[in-house]
Amino acid sequence: MSSASPVPPWDVHRPPAAEGRVFLVTGGNAGIGYFTAEQLAATGATVVLGSRSPARAEAAESSIRSRVPGARVRSVRLDLADLSSLPGAVESLGVARLDAVVHNAGVALDHPPRRETADGHELMFGTNHLGHFALTRWLMPLLSAAPAARVVTVGSFAAKSERLDLDDLQSRRGYRPKRGYGRSKLAQMYFGLELDRRLRAAGSTVSSVVVHPGGALDGLAPARPPLHRPTAGARLRAAPAALLVQGKQAGAWPAVRAVLDPAVRGGRLWGPRVLGLRGRPRAEPLWAQLTEYFVAERLWAASRELTGEDPGAVTV
């Protein structure tokens, strides 16, 4: 008989304690990022919210403290659309090490016209992908200082039906906002997987995991005033969809598990259990396009050229 203790099943409502650890959640002031931060704060960890808006970050901090007694939560100003601001944002973290970063922040545009970041990149690709790509470079020394840090990249189910156009990453031809969003999230997912391959090759203790929230609707998420107050009409309209999708608090579960579960390994994809749309988090097979490693390599080279940074080169 084996003397090893059985590993308990993962309980989304009772994640393991994480006192003494420090986690950064980009876009932690709203949506899935907020619920990820709230759930991580309940473990006793220090959670830092990365947000463009100090006012929204303050509201998110207050909300978390009202629901998590003794929560260790604070925020830093983080603008992923301005690459030159990222070194200062990382310095303002004021920590000697970082145990995990959740790359969650994102821009989703519904209508033209095409917009650009301060650096001249298409806004969604520049913020969602290039911003996190460059941020990881500046975070890598802090991540490498932790015993076994994780980079958790939040993709999207909207990316599953997309393919990257490596000759038009900036959507200069035939700009369509929803397609641009899906491609920007797909680029993030390629990045997370390619980062893990490069970290493994370098012998780094840092690992990289990719997750997606499935179908996550505001109308099915619990209220978090003043951040989120779904109206009765919004809840009524969302109710029929609950058979297939879920609220944003449940959409946060794959990211939370990827941060905390010691059984999670780098280079994997995690999402909801039921059709990839709802339910408790599980590891799932890589989507077909994500197995095309040559695309990830070309995207990495293009991202390095566009940002002037290389996250895989800083593994001290």
Summary of the structure (lengths in Angstrom):
residues: 316
radius of gyration: 18.5
end to end distance: 42.0
largest distance: 65.9
contacts: 1087
relative contact order: 0.14
helix: 42%
strand: 16%
